[in-house]
Each structure stands twice: as structure tokens, then as C-alpha cells.
Amino acid sequence: MVVALGAALFPQATPGLLEGGHEFYTNAGAFAAREVLETFAGGNVVIGVASAPYKCVPAPSETAMLVHDLLKERGLLDRSTVTLLLPLPRPVPPAPDASAAILAAFAERGIAFRPDSPVASLDPERKVVVVGDGEEIPYDLFLGVPVHAAPAVLQDAGMCVDGYVPVDPLTMETQFPGVYAVGDVAATGTPKAGVFSEGQAIVAAQRIIATLRGEEPSAEYDGRGTCYVEFGHDEVARIDIRFAAGEPPTGSLVGPSPEVTQDKAEFGRSRVKRWFGRDWTGV
Ligand SMILES: Cc1cc2nc3c(=O)[nH]c(=O)nc-3n(C[C@H](O)[C@H](O)[C@H](O)COP(=O)(O)OP(=O)(O)OC[C@H]3O[C@@H](n4cnc5c(N)ncnc54)[C@H](O)[C@@H]3O)c2cc1C
């Protein structure tokens, strides 16, 4: 059995988020936020994350840069600010050169970055975001990333420790014989990103196939992944990263450049073709 239920989102765990802000991590939330952005007349935009771990570590940083691009395109920059609040010390902690490039891009664009600042709550009436240490930040538009955890069905089944399913990081086996867990639902030591889910699923599949054939399973997860980061202006960078079990993570940056933008498009196209048997058509 393979458990691959992903991470569930709990926007209601952050008081005021649903009433006074817009979460953009569910499909419905992302489409709703797009409509709000289309009619936004300028002001203080705050992008904030409730807690770590959360899916796709660079996504809130990308959001800040894309919002900046949008405000610029629509001539709203002179009456707007963009602030990013992360619960992390740097935009991409395991990849120092990627963090440095993102921070340089923020400085160039005038995006304010506050590290170690998880969003505790929103006060919709006073239009302030309250961060973990009690500081209040005024906002006109809040785009938020909600609290994540394994779906309730797994919590209720007693499979979770600290919100996720513990696994052997090399084999993806849980403590229950014959049960594997892969992807966002599993505590693998890797970030919550599709590229890691994909690699873990391959290892679980290879081990199950070997077992069914009566062979000793030998496939082990190497913790490698490639993560693309949107810098706006149609420029994309790539972070090649490795989370080897028991070792500090290592990551390096390529780009941003038009070549990596092409590379990302091909990465997406190949997955859509392989998984869904169709061409990428965009949204
Ligand atoms: C804004 C954003 C940007 C991202 N960008 C990237 C990126 O650039 N690169 C990258 O690698 N990753 C990215 N990710 C992360 C990526 O989407 C996830 O890490 C990945 O989808 C996790 O895969 P998964 O199979 O573990 O879980 P999921 O894709 O979440 O799949 C789990 C599935 O299980 C279903 N499910 C849950 N509970 C039940 C139940 N009780 N019964 C039946 N079905 C159930 C869910 O509906 C879902 O379909 C991004 C995520 C977000 C939100």
C-alpha cells in the first residue's frame, strides 16, 4: 500500500485569514486571488506564510516578484508596496546562492523581506497582519499560504508524528509492514515539492515490484530534485538540490536566464505528456 494523500491546507487555523485575506495555495484560492489582483487599485500588498513546512519553498518569493511585475505593468507601483513574510531565515535555506539571488532581486525591485516572521493572524477590521512576535503590519491586500499538515484521515488513523507520516528516508517504508508513504504527506526530510514526490514514488514502486518478484528490494531514494524559480520578466532560474539522508542539504543555482525559462517549459510539457497523455495547453 502506498499513502500519497499530499499535505492538506488549514486556512481556518490562522484567525482572520479567510475573512480578511486571500489564500492562494488551493486551486479555488488561486483563481479567486487572480480576480482580486485584476481589480486591485494599488496599496500595501503583504504576502505571508503561516508556518513551515509548506509546499514549494520559493513560491511565496516568486509571488512577490510576480505581484511586483503586475503592479509595474499597471502603473500602480508609485502608490504600492510589496512585503514578503516568511517563517524561514532565508528565501531558500538549503541553497545560499539561490537565496542571495532572490534577495538581490527583491532589493532591485524594492520588495521588503522579513525573515523568521510567521503569520499568526489577520485583523480584517484594522487591516493588519500580526506576525509571530506580535508586530503588526498594515495591509490593503493580503495573499497567504495556510498551515499545512497531513489529511485528517491519517492523523485519525494514528499514522502521523508532528503532522506527517514518518518514513525511512531511503526506502519510503512506514513503520507499518508493507505500507509506504511518499510525497508531501511523508516526513522524508526533503521539502514539499512535486519533484521530490516523483522521485520518492519511483523508489516505492521499484521496491514493491522487486518484492512481488521475490527479489530483495535495492532501490534507495537519493534526495535529488530540480526546482524552478520565477523571477518575473519571463526569467526563470533553476536550483539543483540534494537532500541526502543524514547529510546537510546542498544546492546550486543556474540562471535566471531565458534558457532556463525554456528548460522549465520543457520540464512541464514532458510531465503533462507522461502523466496525462496530452499536450500542455496552459490555464
Ligand atoms: C503555488 C504552488 C506552487 C508549486 N510549485 C512547485 C514547483 O514549481 N515544483 C514542484 O516540484 N512542486 C511545486 N509545488 C508543490 C507540489 O504541487 C506538491 O509538492 C506536489 O503536488 C505533492 O505531490 P503529492 O502527490 O505528494 O500530493 P498532491 O499532489 O497534493 O496529491 C495528493 C492527492 O490526494 C488526494 N487526497 C487527499 N486526501 C484524500 C482522501 N482522503 N481520499 C482520496 N484522495 C485524497 C488529494 O485530493 C490530491 O489529489 C507547488 C505547490 C504550490 C501550492
The ligand as an SDF file (V2000), in Angstrom:
LIG
                    3D

 53 58  0  0  0  0  0  0  0  0999 V2000
    1.6380   27.5130   -5.5820 C   0  0  0  0  0  0  0  0  0  0  0  0
    2.4050   26.2180   -5.6430 C   0  0  0  0  0  0  0  0  0  0  0  0
    3.4990   26.1160   -6.4830 C   0  0  0  0  0  0  0  0  0  0  0  0
    4.2250   24.9410   -6.5430 C   0  0  0  0  0  0  0  0  0  0  0  0
    5.2940   24.8600   -7.4030 N   0  0  0  0  0  0  0  0  0  0  0  0
    6.0020   23.7270   -7.4790 C   0  0  0  0  0  0  0  0  0  0  0  0
    7.0940   23.6180   -8.3830 C   0  0  0  0  0  0  0  0  0  0  0  0
    7.4140   24.5360   -9.1300 O   0  0  0  0  0  0  0  0  0  0  0  0
    7.7900   22.4550   -8.4090 N   0  0  0  0  0  0  0  0  0  0  0  0
    7.4510   21.3970   -7.6190 C   0  0  0  0  0  0  0  0  0  0  0  0
    8.1130   20.3520   -7.6920 O   0  0  0  0  0  0  0  0  0  0  0  0
    6.4070   21.4600   -6.7550 N   0  0  0  0  0  0  0  0  0  0  0  0
    5.6860   22.6010   -6.6730 C   0  0  0  0  0  0  0  0  0  0  0  0
    4.6230   22.6780   -5.8090 N   0  0  0  0  0  0  0  0  0  0  0  0
    4.3790   21.5950   -4.8580 C   0  0  0  0  0  0  0  0  0  0  0  0
    3.6540   20.4140   -5.4780 C   0  0  0  0  0  0  0  0  0  0  0  0
    2.4190   20.8250   -6.0400 O   0  0  0  0  0  0  0  0  0  0  0  0
    3.4150   19.3680   -4.4110 C   0  0  0  0  0  0  0  0  0  0  0  0
    4.5860   19.1710   -3.6470 O   0  0  0  0  0  0  0  0  0  0  0  0
    3.0300   18.0420   -5.0390 C   0  0  0  0  0  0  0  0  0  0  0  0
    1.8070   18.1820   -5.7430 O   0  0  0  0  0  0  0  0  0  0  0  0
    2.9070   16.9520   -3.9910 C   0  0  0  0  0  0  0  0  0  0  0  0
    2.5340   15.7800   -4.6070 O   0  0  0  0  0  0  0  0  0  0  0  0
    1.7930   14.6350   -3.7780 P   0  0  0  0  0  0  0  0  0  0  0  0
    1.4690   13.5960   -4.7900 O   0  0  0  0  0  0  0  0  0  0  0  0
    2.5740   14.2850   -2.5770 O   0  0  0  0  0  0  0  0  0  0  0  0
    0.4490   15.3180   -3.2340 O   0  0  0  0  0  0  0  0  0  0  0  0
   -0.7510   16.0170   -4.0490 P   0  0  0  0  0  0  0  0  0  0  0  0
   -0.3070   16.4950   -5.4060 O   0  0  0  0  0  0  0  0  0  0  0  0
   -1.3160   17.0280   -3.1040 O   0  0  0  0  0  0  0  0  0  0  0  0
   -1.7580   14.8400   -4.2940 O   0  0  0  0  0  0  0  0  0  0  0  0
   -2.4810   14.2450   -3.2290 C   0  0  0  0  0  0  0  0  0  0  0  0
   -3.8210   13.8330   -3.7610 C   0  0  0  0  0  0  0  0  0  0  0  0
   -4.5040   13.0430   -2.7800 O   0  0  0  0  0  0  0  0  0  0  0  0
   -5.8660   13.4360   -2.7470 C   0  0  0  0  0  0  0  0  0  0  0  0
   -6.4430   13.1060   -1.4290 N   0  0  0  0  0  0  0  0  0  0  0  0
   -6.1600   13.6340   -0.2280 C   0  0  0  0  0  0  0  0  0  0  0  0
   -6.9120   13.0700    0.7440 N   0  0  0  0  0  0  0  0  0  0  0  0
   -7.6820   12.1380    0.1280 C   0  0  0  0  0  0  0  0  0  0  0  0
   -8.6610   11.1890    0.5970 C   0  0  0  0  0  0  0  0  0  0  0  0
   -8.9900   11.1000    1.8860 N   0  0  0  0  0  0  0  0  0  0  0  0
   -9.2290   10.3940   -0.3290 N   0  0  0  0  0  0  0  0  0  0  0  0
   -8.9140   10.4640   -1.6330 C   0  0  0  0  0  0  0  0  0  0  0  0
   -7.9940   11.3290   -2.1270 N   0  0  0  0  0  0  0  0  0  0  0  0
   -7.3900   12.1590   -1.2590 C   0  0  0  0  0  0  0  0  0  0  0  0
   -5.7860   14.9410   -2.9820 C   0  0  0  0  0  0  0  0  0  0  0  0
   -7.0300   15.4510   -3.4050 O   0  0  0  0  0  0  0  0  0  0  0  0
   -4.7320   15.0240   -4.0740 C   0  0  0  0  0  0  0  0  0  0  0  0
   -5.2760   14.8740   -5.3480 O   0  0  0  0  0  0  0  0  0  0  0  0
    3.8490   23.8400   -5.7400 C   0  0  0  0  0  0  0  0  0  0  0  0
    2.7360   23.9230   -4.9060 C   0  0  0  0  0  0  0  0  0  0  0  0
    2.0160   25.1020   -4.8460 C   0  0  0  0  0  0  0  0  0  0  0  0
    0.8150   25.1900   -3.9540 C   0  0  0  0  0  0  0  0  0  0  0  0
  1  2  1  0
  2  3  1  0
  2 52  2  0
  3  4  2  0
  4  5  1  0
  4 50  1  0
  5  6  2  0
  6  7  1  0
  6 13  1  0
  7  8  2  0
  7  9  1  0
  9 10  1  0
 10 11  2  0
 10 12  1  0
 12 13  2  0
 13 14  1  0
 14 15  1  0
 14 50  1  0
 15 16  1  0
 16 17  1  0
 16 18  1  0
 18 19  1  0
 18 20  1  0
 20 21  1  0
 20 22  1  0
 22 23  1  0
 23 24  1  0
 24 25  2  0
 24 26  1  0
 24 27  1  0
 27 28  1  0
 28 29  2  0
 28 30  1  0
 28 31  1  0
 31 32  1  0
 32 33  1  0
 33 34  1  0
 33 48  1  0
 34 35  1  0
 35 36  1  0
 35 46  1  0
 36 37  1  0
 36 45  1  0
 37 38  2  0
 38 39  1  0
 39 40  1  0
 39 45  2  0
 40 41  1  0
 40 42  2  0
 42 43  1  0
 43 44  2  0
 44 45  1  0
 46 47  1  0
 46 48  1  0
 48 49  1  0
 50 51  2  0
 51 52  1  0
 52 53  1  0
M  END
$$$$
